[in-house]
Amino acid sequence: MNISQLLANIVQTKIDIEIKGLCLNAQSTQPGDLFIALQGKLTHGADYINQAIDKGCVAILVDSKEIECVIPSIRIDNLSQYLQTLANTFYKNAIKVNIISITGTNGKTSVAYFISQLLTKLGIKNGLIGTLGITHSQQLSLNTTPDILTLYQVLDNYYQNNIHHAILEVSSHALTQDRIAGLNIKQAIFTNLTQDHLDYHHTLDKYQATKEKLFVLDTVESVILNQDDSHYKHFLNITKDKKRISYSLGDFDSIKTIEQGFLVQLDHYVFEIPFLGEFNLLNILAALNSVEALGFKRDDIIPLFYQLLPPPGRMQRIEPHLAWIDYAHTPDAIGNAITTLKKHYPNFKIRIVFGCGGNRDKDKRAEMGKIASNLADTIILTNDNPRSENPKTIIENILSGIDDSYKLDIIENRQLAIETAITTLKENECLLIAGKGHETIQQFSDKTIYLNDLEIAQNSTKAI
């Protein structure tokens, strides 16, 4: 598309250049892209123009900042307001994809992963966009929900490859920043709402208000709500004009906890769910109701449950030990994960390795320390992603929630902490390695290193 066509409804230009793509991130710029330089939270996109040029961009759009560069550039006031228009104009097929969206503090990834697997087994091609990355695409994102241009590009690519359904994890940041603006979101799922991201939203009420935006979109036809969450009635009340579907642990006629998961009865079916944690029972019900709302029968969906695989890094077992890695990085999630192990292995002591991320909600650190020390028998405190914060300060924040009489170990080096936990694990202990799950990098103020909790744990196991 010619840049003059792209900008026709925004600004007139005599620049005559063909554009192959749109990009907000200089690092992911492709040859032929139009780089869009906006003010970010900490830096301005204009600071990375040379990097974008080196990557092959052919023109620049910039907001009110004055720039000088060796390729054509166009200054547009309030440029961020036109991102949806630019995305719609260039990636015309994106809005033709039917989107199932999931939001909530915890459970988004598992619900999305289960829905995607069920649809695939039912013969429906689909794409999955979320914390684990983007399926059926070369594009990667470090965010739960990609930026609006990446999102439109991926969806446009889906449609051109005959993928007409997408499952999208929607973060509160994405809703605040209008990353999903204009998309064809047909279904909205609410998993739960607990403390997280208060560094960004400041209060739980504002966090909830942000989540509401997804459920009142005009395109949304049906909403699926977790009845067991304390915020359920609020979301029920704001969606009176939608088809509302509720789910609850009470939907099961019976639930029996077994070591490898649960044996349940639902309707006239008795079957095994091979995942630990009652929260996964709720995730399964969310997926069931989502797929059923698309027109499939329960009799066709339920027999597929035993074939489902867990998402990477979500209560993922490390054989041969009673050890798991999990993405739990909120007070609610870490409490649920420890409680899960106590329920499935009531005669075992629980050891946990965890830390907290830097440059994120500081208030939850003491709460996570308090919950972990109240529920787990032993703790190894370590680094998560310190980012630009002092790792010792983060650990001190966690310690402020732990009684002085509680005995624990502090091993800042995360690899060493995991290795120590695995190699010293007793026969009567279960181990939870929490916080990073599927992630494969660790971020410090001066460097980013490769670090994979699963690989470290598996290699430690082999060394025993």
PETAQUI-V326283 format. One record per residue. N is the residue number from 0. SS is DSSP state (H for helix, E for strand, - for the rest). PHI is phi in degrees with one decimal (* if undefined). Layout:
n:N ss:SS phi:PHI
n:N ss:SS phi:PHI
This chain:
n:0 ss:- phi:*
n:1 ss:E phi:-76.3
n:2 ss:H phi:-60.9
n:3 ss:H phi:-66.9
n:4 ss:H phi:-66.7
n:5 ss:H phi:-60.9
n:6 ss:- phi:-97.8
n:7 ss:- phi:-53.6
n:8 ss:- phi:-93.2
n:9 ss:- phi:-120.3
n:10 ss:- phi:-155.7
n:11 ss:- phi:-84.9
n:12 ss:- phi:-144.3
n:13 ss:- phi:-97.3
n:14 ss:- phi:-66.3
n:15 ss:- phi:-117.6
n:16 ss:- phi:-137.8
n:17 ss:E phi:-85.0
n:18 ss:- phi:-109.1
n:19 ss:- phi:-99.0
n:20 ss:E phi:-171.5
n:21 ss:E phi:-117.2
n:22 ss:E phi:-148.3
n:23 ss:- phi:-101.9
n:24 ss:- phi:-111.1
n:25 ss:H phi:-57.9
n:26 ss:H phi:-64.9
n:27 ss:H phi:-100.9
n:28 ss:- phi:-61.7
n:29 ss:- phi:-111.8
n:30 ss:- phi:-55.0
n:31 ss:- phi:92.7
n:32 ss:E phi:-75.3
n:33 ss:E phi:-97.4
n:34 ss:E phi:-91.8
n:35 ss:E phi:-109.9
n:36 ss:E phi:-100.3
n:37 ss:- phi:-119.9
n:38 ss:E phi:-73.8
n:39 ss:- phi:-98.7
n:40 ss:- phi:-65.4
n:41 ss:- phi:-114.4
n:42 ss:- phi:-134.0
n:43 ss:E phi:-107.1
n:44 ss:H phi:-57.1
n:45 ss:H phi:-61.9
n:46 ss:H phi:-68.7
n:47 ss:H phi:-115.7
n:48 ss:H phi:-61.5
n:49 ss:H phi:-61.5
n:50 ss:H phi:-64.1
n:51 ss:H phi:-64.7
n:52 ss:H phi:-64.5
n:53 ss:H phi:-59.5
n:54 ss:H phi:-80.1
n:55 ss:- phi:113.9
n:56 ss:- phi:-67.0
n:57 ss:- phi:-111.9
n:58 ss:E phi:-161.1
n:59 ss:E phi:-126.9
n:60 ss:E phi:-108.9
n:61 ss:E phi:-136.1
n:62 ss:- phi:-78.4
n:63 ss:- phi:-68.0
n:64 ss:- phi:-76.3
n:65 ss:- phi:-77.9
n:66 ss:- phi:-136.4
n:67 ss:- phi:-130.3
n:68 ss:- phi:-152.6
n:69 ss:- phi:-87.9
n:70 ss:- phi:-120.8
n:71 ss:- phi:-56.6
n:72 ss:E phi:-138.3
n:73 ss:E phi:-129.8
n:74 ss:E phi:-94.1
n:75 ss:- phi:-132.2
n:76 ss:- phi:-66.1
n:77 ss:- phi:54.9
n:78 ss:H phi:-56.9
n:79 ss:H phi:-60.1
n:80 ss:H phi:-69.7
n:81 ss:H phi:-102.5
n:82 ss:H phi:-60.4
n:83 ss:H phi:-62.5
n:84 ss:H phi:-61.8
n:85 ss:H phi:-62.1
n:86 ss:H phi:-63.0
n:87 ss:H phi:-63.1
n:88 ss:H phi:-69.6
n:89 ss:H phi:-84.5
n:90 ss:- phi:-108.1
n:91 ss:- phi:-63.7
n:92 ss:- phi:-83.3
n:93 ss:H phi:-58.7
n:94 ss:H phi:-77.3
n:95 ss:H phi:-87.4
n:96 ss:- phi:-86.0
n:97 ss:E phi:-80.4
n:98 ss:E phi:-112.7
n:99 ss:E phi:-99.4
n:100 ss:E phi:-111.7
n:101 ss:E phi:-130.2
n:102 ss:E phi:-135.2
n:103 ss:- phi:149.8
n:104 ss:- phi:-67.8
n:105 ss:- phi:-126.1
n:106 ss:- phi:95.1
n:107 ss:H phi:-57.3
n:108 ss:H phi:-64.5
n:109 ss:H phi:-64.2
n:110 ss:H phi:-61.3
n:111 ss:H phi:-60.7
n:112 ss:H phi:-64.8
n:113 ss:H phi:-67.7
n:114 ss:H phi:-61.1
n:115 ss:H phi:-59.6
n:116 ss:H phi:-64.2
n:117 ss:H phi:-62.6
n:118 ss:H phi:-62.7
n:119 ss:H phi:-60.6
n:120 ss:H phi:-68.1
n:121 ss:- phi:-92.0
n:122 ss:- phi:88.9
n:123 ss:- phi:-104.8
n:124 ss:- phi:-64.8
n:125 ss:- phi:-152.3
n:126 ss:E phi:-114.4
n:127 ss:E phi:-122.3
n:128 ss:E phi:-127.8
n:129 ss:E phi:-180.0
n:130 ss:- phi:-58.8
n:131 ss:- phi:-81.8
n:132 ss:E phi:116.6
n:133 ss:E phi:-131.7
n:134 ss:- phi:-83.2
n:135 ss:- phi:59.9
n:136 ss:- phi:-155.2
n:137 ss:- phi:-78.7
n:138 ss:- phi:-75.2
n:139 ss:- phi:-118.5
n:140 ss:- phi:-141.1
n:141 ss:- phi:-89.5
n:142 ss:- phi:-100.3
n:143 ss:- phi:-56.7
n:144 ss:- phi:-114.1
n:145 ss:- phi:-63.8
n:146 ss:- phi:-63.9
n:147 ss:H phi:-61.3
n:148 ss:H phi:-70.5
n:149 ss:H phi:-62.1
n:150 ss:H phi:-61.3
n:151 ss:H phi:-63.6
n:152 ss:H phi:-61.6
n:153 ss:H phi:-63.6
n:154 ss:H phi:-65.9
n:155 ss:H phi:-60.8
n:156 ss:H phi:-64.6
n:157 ss:H phi:-55.2
n:158 ss:H phi:-61.5
n:159 ss:H phi:-65.8
n:160 ss:- phi:-104.3
n:161 ss:- phi:64.0
n:162 ss:- phi:-106.4
n:163 ss:- phi:-105.3
n:164 ss:E phi:-130.0
n:165 ss:E phi:-133.0
n:166 ss:E phi:-108.4
n:167 ss:E phi:-124.4
n:168 ss:E phi:-78.6
n:169 ss:- phi:-116.0
n:170 ss:- phi:-85.5
n:171 ss:H phi:-66.1
n:172 ss:H phi:-61.9
n:173 ss:H phi:-63.1
n:174 ss:H phi:-69.0
n:175 ss:H phi:-63.0
n:176 ss:- phi:-94.1
n:177 ss:- phi:56.6
n:178 ss:- phi:-69.6
n:179 ss:- phi:-101.7
n:180 ss:- phi:-55.8
n:181 ss:- phi:82.4
n:182 ss:- phi:-78.7
n:183 ss:- phi:-90.3
n:184 ss:E phi:-85.4
n:185 ss:E phi:-94.0
n:186 ss:E phi:-138.6
n:187 ss:E phi:-125.6
n:188 ss:E phi:-115.5
n:189 ss:E phi:-109.6
n:190 ss:- phi:-92.1
n:191 ss:- phi:-175.8
n:192 ss:- phi:-141.8
n:193 ss:- phi:-137.0
n:194 ss:- phi:-65.0
n:195 ss:- phi:-172.0
n:196 ss:- phi:57.8
n:197 ss:H phi:-73.9
n:198 ss:H phi:-65.5
n:199 ss:H phi:-97.9
n:200 ss:H phi:-96.4
n:201 ss:- phi:76.5
n:202 ss:- phi:-132.6
n:203 ss:H phi:-65.4
n:204 ss:H phi:-64.0
n:205 ss:H phi:-69.0
n:206 ss:H phi:-61.2
n:207 ss:H phi:-64.0
n:208 ss:H phi:-60.2
n:209 ss:H phi:-66.1
n:210 ss:H phi:-60.8
n:211 ss:H phi:-57.3
n:212 ss:H phi:-55.7
n:213 ss:H phi:-66.4
n:214 ss:H phi:-81.9
n:215 ss:- phi:-103.9
n:216 ss:- phi:-62.4
n:217 ss:- phi:-61.7
n:218 ss:- phi:-73.9
n:219 ss:- phi:-69.9
n:220 ss:- phi:-98.8
n:221 ss:E phi:-135.5
n:222 ss:E phi:-121.3
n:223 ss:E phi:-122.6
n:224 ss:E phi:-122.5
n:225 ss:E phi:-78.7
n:226 ss:- phi:-68.4
n:227 ss:- phi:-83.8
n:228 ss:- phi:-87.8
n:229 ss:- phi:-65.9
n:230 ss:- phi:-95.7
n:231 ss:H phi:-55.4
n:232 ss:H phi:-62.0
n:233 ss:H phi:-62.8
n:234 ss:H phi:-69.1
n:235 ss:H phi:-65.2
n:236 ss:H phi:-69.5
n:237 ss:- phi:-84.9
n:238 ss:- phi:-120.3
n:239 ss:- phi:-64.3
n:240 ss:- phi:-90.4
n:241 ss:- phi:-108.2
n:242 ss:E phi:-74.9
n:243 ss:E phi:-110.0
n:244 ss:E phi:-125.5
n:245 ss:E phi:-111.8
n:246 ss:E phi:-136.0
n:247 ss:- phi:-157.7
n:248 ss:H phi:-57.7
n:249 ss:H phi:-66.5
n:250 ss:H phi:-67.3
n:251 ss:- phi:-76.5
n:252 ss:- phi:-71.3
n:253 ss:E phi:-156.9
n:254 ss:E phi:-135.9
n:255 ss:E phi:-120.3
n:256 ss:E phi:-78.3
n:257 ss:E phi:-125.8
n:258 ss:- phi:-56.4
n:259 ss:- phi:-89.2
n:260 ss:E phi:158.1
n:261 ss:E phi:-142.3
n:262 ss:E phi:-110.2
n:263 ss:E phi:-128.5
n:264 ss:E phi:-122.5
n:265 ss:E phi:-136.6
n:266 ss:- phi:56.5
n:267 ss:- phi:-100.5
n:268 ss:E phi:-102.5
n:269 ss:E phi:-117.4
n:270 ss:E phi:-154.6
n:271 ss:E phi:-100.0
n:272 ss:E phi:-108.2
n:273 ss:- phi:-83.8
n:274 ss:- phi:-131.7
n:275 ss:- phi:-81.2
n:276 ss:- phi:98.2
n:277 ss:H phi:-63.0
n:278 ss:H phi:-61.0
n:279 ss:H phi:-73.9
n:280 ss:H phi:-63.4
n:281 ss:H phi:-66.1
n:282 ss:H phi:-62.3
n:283 ss:H phi:-63.8
n:284 ss:H phi:-65.3
n:285 ss:H phi:-60.9
n:286 ss:H phi:-65.1
n:287 ss:H phi:-58.7
n:288 ss:H phi:-67.6
n:289 ss:H phi:-63.8
n:290 ss:H phi:-67.7
n:291 ss:H phi:-63.9
n:292 ss:H phi:-65.8
n:293 ss:- phi:-80.7
n:294 ss:- phi:114.4
n:295 ss:- phi:-86.2
n:296 ss:- phi:-89.8
n:297 ss:H phi:-58.8
n:298 ss:H phi:-63.1
n:299 ss:H phi:-93.2
n:300 ss:H phi:-88.2
n:301 ss:H phi:-58.0
n:302 ss:H phi:-62.5
n:303 ss:H phi:-87.9
n:304 ss:H phi:-59.7
n:305 ss:H phi:-67.7
n:306 ss:H phi:-87.8
n:307 ss:- phi:-69.6
n:308 ss:- phi:-107.1
n:309 ss:- phi:-75.5
n:310 ss:- phi:-65.9
n:311 ss:- phi:-56.8
n:312 ss:- phi:78.2
n:313 ss:- phi:-115.9
n:314 ss:- phi:43.1
n:315 ss:E phi:-91.0
n:316 ss:E phi:-74.4
n:317 ss:- phi:-109.8
n:318 ss:- phi:-70.9
n:319 ss:- phi:-93.3
n:320 ss:- phi:-81.1
n:321 ss:- phi:-86.3
n:322 ss:E phi:-137.2
n:323 ss:E phi:-137.7
n:324 ss:E phi:-108.5
n:325 ss:E phi:-150.0
n:326 ss:- phi:-78.6
n:327 ss:- phi:-49.2
n:328 ss:- phi:-140.6
n:329 ss:- phi:-126.7
n:330 ss:H phi:-56.5
n:331 ss:H phi:-63.4
n:332 ss:H phi:-67.0
n:333 ss:H phi:-69.8
n:334 ss:H phi:-66.3
n:335 ss:H phi:-63.2
n:336 ss:H phi:-65.5
n:337 ss:H phi:-67.4
n:338 ss:H phi:-59.7
n:339 ss:H phi:-58.4
n:340 ss:H phi:-64.4
n:341 ss:H phi:-65.6
n:342 ss:H phi:-75.5
n:343 ss:H phi:-80.0
n:344 ss:- phi:-131.3
n:345 ss:- phi:-64.6
n:346 ss:- phi:-97.5
n:347 ss:- phi:-112.8
n:348 ss:E phi:-83.4
n:349 ss:E phi:-113.5
n:350 ss:E phi:-112.8
n:351 ss:E phi:-132.1
n:352 ss:E phi:-111.8
n:353 ss:E phi:-160.8
n:354 ss:- phi:-146.6
n:355 ss:- phi:-134.5
n:356 ss:- phi:-74.4
n:357 ss:- phi:-80.8
n:358 ss:- phi:57.1
n:359 ss:- phi:-133.5
n:360 ss:- phi:-47.1
n:361 ss:- phi:-77.2
n:362 ss:H phi:-64.8
n:363 ss:H phi:-80.0
n:364 ss:H phi:-65.6
n:365 ss:H phi:-62.8
n:366 ss:H phi:-64.5
n:367 ss:H phi:-65.2
n:368 ss:H phi:-62.8
n:369 ss:H phi:-63.2
n:370 ss:H phi:-63.6
n:371 ss:H phi:-62.0
n:372 ss:H phi:-73.3
n:373 ss:H phi:-75.1
n:374 ss:H phi:-105.6
n:375 ss:- phi:-92.1
n:376 ss:- phi:-82.7
n:377 ss:E phi:-139.6
n:378 ss:E phi:-132.2
n:379 ss:E phi:-116.5
n:380 ss:E phi:-84.4
n:381 ss:- phi:-147.7
n:382 ss:- phi:-82.0
n:383 ss:- phi:-103.0
n:384 ss:- phi:-114.7
n:385 ss:- phi:-62.0
n:386 ss:- phi:54.3
n:387 ss:- phi:-90.0
n:388 ss:- phi:-86.8
n:389 ss:- phi:-73.1
n:390 ss:H phi:-55.0
n:391 ss:H phi:-65.9
n:392 ss:H phi:-64.7
n:393 ss:H phi:-61.7
n:394 ss:H phi:-64.6
n:395 ss:H phi:-62.7
n:396 ss:H phi:-62.0
n:397 ss:H phi:-65.3
n:398 ss:H phi:-61.6
n:399 ss:- phi:-64.6
n:400 ss:- phi:-99.0
n:401 ss:- phi:-111.7
n:402 ss:- phi:-59.0
n:403 ss:- phi:-60.4
n:404 ss:- phi:-80.5
n:405 ss:- phi:-76.9
n:406 ss:- phi:-88.2
n:407 ss:- phi:-145.0
n:408 ss:E phi:-113.3
n:409 ss:E phi:-119.5
n:410 ss:- phi:-130.3
n:411 ss:- phi:-61.2
n:412 ss:- phi:-68.1
n:413 ss:H phi:-64.4
n:414 ss:H phi:-60.4
n:415 ss:H phi:-65.7
n:416 ss:H phi:-63.3
n:417 ss:H phi:-68.2
n:418 ss:H phi:-58.8
n:419 ss:H phi:-64.1
n:420 ss:H phi:-62.7
n:421 ss:H phi:-69.6
n:422 ss:H phi:-73.8
n:423 ss:- phi:-109.0
n:424 ss:- phi:-66.9
n:425 ss:- phi:-86.2
n:426 ss:- phi:-64.6
n:427 ss:- phi:-102.6
n:428 ss:E phi:-121.0
n:429 ss:E phi:-109.8
n:430 ss:E phi:-120.6
n:431 ss:E phi:-118.0
n:432 ss:E phi:-105.8
n:433 ss:E phi:-112.9
n:434 ss:- phi:117.1
n:435 ss:- phi:-112.5
n:436 ss:- phi:52.8
n:437 ss:- phi:-79.8
n:438 ss:- phi:-61.7
n:439 ss:- phi:-124.3
n:440 ss:E phi:-133.0
n:441 ss:E phi:-130.0
n:442 ss:E phi:-105.6
n:443 ss:- phi:-116.9
n:444 ss:- phi:-65.0
n:445 ss:- phi:-114.5
n:446 ss:- phi:-165.4
n:447 ss:E phi:-127.0
n:448 ss:E phi:-116.4
n:449 ss:E phi:-76.0
n:450 ss:- phi:-153.7
n:451 ss:- phi:-127.7
n:452 ss:H phi:-55.0
n:453 ss:H phi:-63.5
n:454 ss:H phi:-62.5
n:455 ss:H phi:-60.5
n:456 ss:H phi:-64.5
n:457 ss:H phi:-65.3
n:458 ss:H phi:-67.2
n:459 ss:H phi:-66.7
n:460 ss:H phi:-62.8
n:461 ss:H phi:-65.3
n:462 ss:H phi:-78.2
n:463 ss:- phi:-70.5
